[in-house]
Structure formats: structure tokens, C-alpha cells
Amino acid sequence: MRVGCLTYSTDRGLSHLAKAHYDHGIITDVCLVMRGRMPNHPEWYPPESPQGNLAGMDMAYVRRWAERLDVLLAFETFFDWDLVPWCRKRGIRTVCVPMHECFKTEWPRPDKFICPSLLDLDYFGGTFLPLPVDYPWRLRKRAEVFVHRGGYLGIRGREGTENVIEAMRHVRSPLRLIIQVQENVSREAQRLAAADPRIDYRAETIPYEELYAEGDVAVGAQKWNGCSLPLQEACASGMLVMNTDRYPTNTWLSREPLIPVDHHVKSRIGGAYLNFDEAIVKPEAIAAKMDEYYGKDITAFSLAGKAWAEENSWEKLGPCWLESLSS
């Protein structure tokens, strides 16, 4: 079975999803979509892999590449959604791994949805199949070093990075907080981070295994999201994961460390996109939860992360992905 994917090759989540599925033999063929504003990594794939620029992508070229496929797999987007009916006419199955908040209502429906979160399953139906994670685990015993992975901050700051920085004004504990971002937060947030000796602010791309190796607790303050690969990786690494108490991440994370939501507002990222519930969290609530767990024994949470990782490993879920793509 030849499974192809149009994918970025940048240091962002969608790129890492495609690379993981390629590295584990789920995806057999890639066509690279190059982005001009950030580093691309075509070396992740064989040198003969076709590629084109996101601006002005030659879709006739993409169609010639796709003719060899049995399945065209998309993480979030097919880029050109006319590929869906085009593939259907040629007997090529189309499968989408949707991200609810980034989906437009008028896009044609692919042959199948593989939903990585319960939120996606609620809306799209199809097959619920978590994203597999293989990650080096280490036992964490005490909550002393906290890590917030902001990455590219997410659309409209959905990772809550500035909220976490603001929360440190209310934290009483002498904890250490590592903030990792791949693009800078606002100048005011940078000023707050620089003024607090407890904050180690890093504006750089850091491999997750290196970043999480330093910490005991992963602090998320997500406003909205269906699935979150960074939180999954943090859990699998043995960290206690502290995130906003919001659906659907509160269906698989330990409930006790979750940060209470003040209220929700209906929101969307653009005109034709689907609505979602945006969680509004007060910095004081983040601070209170950090203070509550600082210095605590988190051995049980770390061991629970190991068990979760074993159930969601590539060894367990890889065959499920192959079966779902073939049926």
C-alpha cells in the first residue's frame, strides 16, 4: 500500500506528525511543501522526494506525483482540497487527520477521517485513533523545575505562553520555570520574563527530548486545541502535565493538576472555520496550581505517564494506523 502525504518539513507540529508516520513506515511517499519564512528540512526525506513552494504550488505537478498512490493522507489540510474529488475519480482513497479548529465548513469531505482527539470524533465521526508517541521516559520524583513549551505560540496565542509568564507575578514558590518559544512573545511579556530570576526564557528551537529532560512538570495553559503532541510527549517522558481543564485534554490527563477555567467564549480562527470553545484562564489560577504542586512527590504521576506511553506507543498503535488506512 502506497500512502502519500503532502507535508511541511519545518520545526512545527504538523511536520513532526508526518515525519513520525514516515519514520515508522505508515507513509511511503512524501511531496514537500516548502515554507519561506522558517527553516525547512528536506534532508528528513529521500533526496528524490518532490517539493514545491507553498506560494504558487504547482498542483499539476502534485497530481502527477499523487497518481502513484493508493491513499493520500492529510494532516489537517490537503493544501488544495480539489485533490479530494480528483483522487476519488482515480480510485485513490483520501484520509484526513483533522484539527477541528482549522477546518473550513465548505471543504469537500474525504473518504475517511482518522480523529486524533475526541473533539474531532464528536464533529467528524470516522475512526478515533490517538497519535502514537515513542519518547524516552525518566522517573520524576519531585516537582521543582517547570517547563512551558510555547513553540510558535499557536494561532492567536492558543498555547497560553504569555498567560504563564504573567502567572509568575503571582507564584510564591522558588521554583524554576523554563519557557521555550520559537518566536518571541510580546515585548511586555519578554520584559516580565527577564525581570524574574526564576524564569529561564529561551527563544530557540530545542528538541523536545532535550527540553523535557530538564523538567519535572510540563505547564500548559492552552486556550483551545483538540490534541496536543507536546503534552503527549511530556506525559510520555514521565513529567507531571498541568494544563487547562478543558475538553478533550481533560479526558486523558490526570485530573488533579488541571488548571480551572474561569469561563468559555465561542470563537473561531477565521470566517469560514468551525466554532470552538475558547477557555479563558486567569493567571492567578495558573500560579495557584504551580504553587500547589511545587515540592510535591510526583512519582505516581510519572509512573502513570509511563503506563500511558506504553498504551499509546508506535508498537501498539502503528498496526492500527495501517489497518485504518487500508479499510
C-alpha positions in Angstrom: 0.0 0.0 0.0 1.5 3.3 -1.1 0.4 6.1 1.3 1.4 9.6 0.3 1.4 12.9 2.2 1.8 16.5 1.2 3.7 17.9 4.2 5.8 20.7 5.5 9.3 19.9 6.8 9.6 22.6 9.4 10.1 22.5 13.2 6.3 22.6 13.8 3.7 20.1 14.9 2.2 19.1 11.5 5.7 18.4 10.1 6.7 16.3 13.1 3.5 14.2 12.7 4.2 13.5 9.1 7.9 12.7 9.8 6.9 10.3 12.6 4.5 8.4 10.4 7.1 8.3 7.6 9.8 7.1 10.0 7.5 4.3 11.2 6.6 3.1 7.8 3.0 4.4 7.7 3.7 7.0 5.0 5.7 5.7 2.0 5.8 8.8 -0.3 6.0 12.5 0.5 5.7 15.7 -1.5 7.3 18.5 0.4 5.6 21.9 0.8 8.4 24.4 1.4 7.7 27.5 3.5 9.8 30.6 3.0 9.6 32.2 6.5 11.1 29.3 8.6 13.7 26.7 8.3 12.8 23.7 6.1 14.3 20.2 6.5 14.2 18.4 3.2 17.0 16.2 4.5 14.4 14.4 6.6 13.3 12.6 3.5 14.9 10.9 0.5 16.6 13.4 -1.9 14.4 12.4 -4.8 11.2 13.5 -2.8 9.4 16.1 -4.9 9.0 19.6 -3.4 7.5 22.9 -4.2 6.9 26.3 -2.6 3.7 26.9 -0.6 3.3 30.2 -2.5 2.5 29.2 -6.1 2.4 25.5 -5.6 2.2 23.7 -9.0 -0.8 21.4 -8.4 -0.5 19.7 -11.8 3.0 18.6 -10.5 1.4 17.4 -7.3 -1.3 15.4 -9.2 1.4 13.7 -11.3 3.1 12.7 -8.0 -0.2 11.5 -6.5 -1.1 9.2 -9.4 1.2 6.5 -8.0 -0.7 6.4 -4.6 -3.3 4.1 -3.1 -4.0 6.5 -0.3 -3.5 10.3 0.1 -3.2 11.1 3.8 -3.5 14.7 5.1 -2.7 16.1 8.5 -5.1 19.0 8.9 -5.0 20.0 5.2 -4.7 18.7 1.7 -3.5 22.2 0.7 -5.6 22.0 -2.4 -8.9 20.5 -1.4 -9.8 19.8 -5.1 -7.4 16.9 -4.7 -10.2 15.1 -2.8 -12.7 14.7 -5.8 -9.7 14.3 -8.2 -8.4 11.3 -6.2 -11.9 9.9 -5.9 -12.3 9.8 -9.7 -9.0 7.9 -9.9 -9.7 5.3 -7.2 -7.2 6.9 -4.7 -8.6 7.0 -1.2 -8.3 10.2 0.7 -7.9 10.2 4.5 -7.8 13.3 6.7 -6.5 13.6 10.2 -8.5 16.7 11.1 -7.7 19.5 13.6 -11.2 20.7 14.4 -10.4 24.4 14.9 -8.6 24.6 11.5 -11.3 23.1 9.4 -13.5 25.0 6.9 -17.1 24.0 6.5 -17.2 24.2 2.7 -14.2 21.8 2.1 -15.2 18.5 0.4 -15.4 15.5 2.7 -12.6 13.0 2.2 -13.3 9.2 2.1 -12.3 8.8 5.8 -11.5 10.8 8.9 -9.0 9.4 11.4 -9.7 11.5 14.5 -6.7 12.1 16.9 -9.0 13.5 19.7 -12.5 13.0 21.0 -13.3 16.6 20.0 -12.6 15.7 16.4 -14.5 12.5 16.6 -17.5 14.4 18.0 -17.7 16.5 14.9 -16.3 14.5 12.1 -17.1 10.9 13.0 -14.9 8.3 11.4 -12.3 6.4 13.4 -10.8 7.6 16.8 -7.1 6.8 16.8 -4.7 8.6 19.1 -1.4 9.9 17.8 1.3 7.3 18.7 4.2 8.5 20.9 7.6 7.0 21.4 9.6 9.0 23.9 12.4 8.4 26.4 10.9 8.1 29.9 12.5 9.0 33.1 11.1 8.8 36.6 10.4 12.3 38.1 10.1 12.3 41.9 9.6 15.9 42.9 8.1 19.0 41.3 10.8 21.6 41.2 11.6 22.5 37.6 8.6 23.5 35.5 8.7 23.7 31.7 6.3 25.6 29.3 6.8 24.8 25.6 5.4 27.7 23.7 6.8 26.8 20.3 5.4 29.1 17.6 2.8 30.2 20.2 -0.1 28.8 18.2 -2.8 30.7 16.3 -3.8 33.7 18.4 -1.5 32.6 21.2 -3.5 29.5 21.9 -0.7 27.9 23.9 -1.2 30.5 26.6 2.5 31.4 26.8 2.0 35.0 27.9 -0.5 33.9 30.5 2.1 31.6 32.0 4.6 34.4 32.1 2.0 36.7 33.7 1.2 34.0 36.2 4.7 34.1 37.6 3.9 37.5 39.1 1.6 35.6 41.5 3.8 32.5 42.1 5.2 32.5 45.7 7.4 29.3 45.3 11.1 29.4 44.5 10.5 27.1 41.5 12.4 27.3 38.3 10.4 27.9 35.1 11.8 27.2 31.6 9.9 29.0 28.8 10.8 27.8 25.3 9.5 29.7 22.3 10.3 29.6 18.6 9.1 33.1 18.0 9.1 35.8 20.7 6.2 36.8 22.8 5.2 40.5 23.2 7.8 43.0 24.5 5.9 43.3 27.8 5.9 39.6 28.3 9.7 39.4 27.5 10.3 42.2 30.0 8.4 40.3 32.7 10.4 37.2 31.9 13.7 39.0 32.0 12.8 40.6 35.4 12.1 37.3 37.1 15.3 35.4 38.1 13.2 32.2 38.4 12.4 32.3 34.6 14.8 30.8 32.1 13.4 32.3 28.8 14.7 30.6 25.6 13.8 31.9 22.2 15.2 29.0 20.2 14.2 25.6 18.7 15.1 22.9 21.2 14.5 19.2 20.6 11.7 18.1 22.9 13.8 15.3 24.4 16.4 17.8 25.5 13.8 20.3 26.8 11.8 17.8 28.7 14.9 16.1 30.1 15.4 19.2 32.3 12.0 19.4 33.8 9.7 17.7 36.3 6.4 19.4 35.4 5.0 20.5 32.0 2.9 23.6 32.3 0.3 24.2 29.6 -2.3 26.9 29.6 -4.0 26.1 26.3 -7.0 28.2 25.3 -8.2 25.7 22.7 -6.9 22.6 21.0 -8.1 19.2 20.0 -5.0 17.1 20.5 -1.6 18.3 21.7 1.5 16.4 20.7 3.8 18.4 23.1 1.5 17.5 26.1 1.5 13.8 24.9 5.3 13.8 24.7 5.6 15.5 28.1 3.3 12.8 29.6 5.2 10.0 27.9 8.5 11.4 29.2 7.4 11.0 32.8 6.6 14.6 33.6 3.5 15.7 35.5 1.4 17.5 33.0 -0.5 20.6 34.2 -2.9 22.0 31.6 -6.1 23.9 31.3 -9.1 21.9 32.5 -10.7 21.8 29.1 -12.2 19.2 26.8 -10.8 17.0 25.3 -7.3 17.0 27.0 -9.1 16.6 30.4 -10.3 13.1 29.2 -6.8 11.6 29.2 -4.6 13.7 31.6 -4.6 13.3 35.3 -7.4 15.5 36.7 -5.9 16.7 39.9 -3.2 19.1 38.4 -5.5 20.6 35.8 -5.9 24.4 36.0 -9.5 25.6 36.4 -11.2 27.6 33.6 -12.8 30.9 34.5 -15.2 30.8 31.6 -15.5 29.9 27.9 -16.2 32.1 24.9 -17.3 31.0 21.4 -14.5 31.6 19.0 -13.0 30.7 15.6 -9.8 31.4 13.8 -11.5 32.9 10.7 -14.7 33.5 8.8 -15.5 30.1 7.3 -13.8 28.0 10.0 -15.6 25.9 12.7 -16.5 27.4 16.0 -14.9 26.2 19.2 -15.0 26.9 22.9 -12.1 29.1 23.9 -11.1 28.6 27.5 -10.3 31.8 29.5 -7.9 31.1 32.4 -6.8 33.7 34.9 -3.0 33.9 35.6 -3.8 33.7 39.3 -5.3 30.2 38.7 -2.2 29.0 36.9 0.0 30.4 39.7 -2.1 28.7 42.4 -1.8 25.3 40.7 2.0 25.8 40.3 2.4 26.7 44.0 0.2 23.7 45.0 2.4 21.2 43.3 5.8 22.8 43.9 7.9 20.4 46.0 5.4 17.7 46.0 6.1 14.0 45.4 5.0 13.4 41.8 6.3 9.8 41.5 2.7 8.4 40.9 2.1 10.9 38.0 5.4 9.9 36.5 4.6 6.2 36.6 1.2 6.9 35.2 2.8 8.6 32.3 4.9 5.6 31.6 1.8 3.4 31.5 0.0 5.8 29.2 3.0 5.9 26.9 3.1 2.1 26.7 -0.6 2.0 25.7 -0.1 4.8 23.1 3.3 3.6 21.7 4.0 3.1 18.0 4.4 -0.6 18.8 0.7 -0.7 19.9 -0.9 1.9 17.6 1.2 1.6 14.5 -0.6 -1.5 13.2 -3.9 0.2 14.0 -2.9 3.1 11.7 -2.0 0.8 8.9 -5.3 -1.1 9.3 -7.3 2.0 9.4 -5.7 3.4 6.2 -6.3 0.2 4.3 -10.0 -0.2 5.3 
